[in-house]
Amino acid sequence: MEYYVEEKDFDGVVITQGTSTLEETAYFLHLTLNTNKAVVLVGSQRPITSLSSDAPSKQRISI
């Protein structure tokens, strides 16, 4: 991932995932990713398959 984050055409990266392991992912990236660019983790509370999913709006807001 560090290779892609450091591409000169990118200002940062958005990572989408479920919320159950969001904290662990953030900690892992903090320890292993060496970059000064923005890394945004986005999690949704309701699955994409549910009628009232918040996943699309969370992704849109994060960008």
C-alpha positions, 0 to 999 in steps of 0.5 A: 500500500505504501507504494500506491500512497506515495504516487505523486498523483495522489494526495492520499488514500481512502480505505473502506471496511466494516467497523468491527476491525476499524480500530485494529486497521488504524493501529496497524497502518500507524505502525507500518505505513511511513507516509505524510499523506492522508490515510482515511479509514471509513466504516459503515454501520449497516451493510451495503445489502441493507435497505438503509445502508450508510455505506454509499454516503460514508464513502462519498463524504470521505472523499 
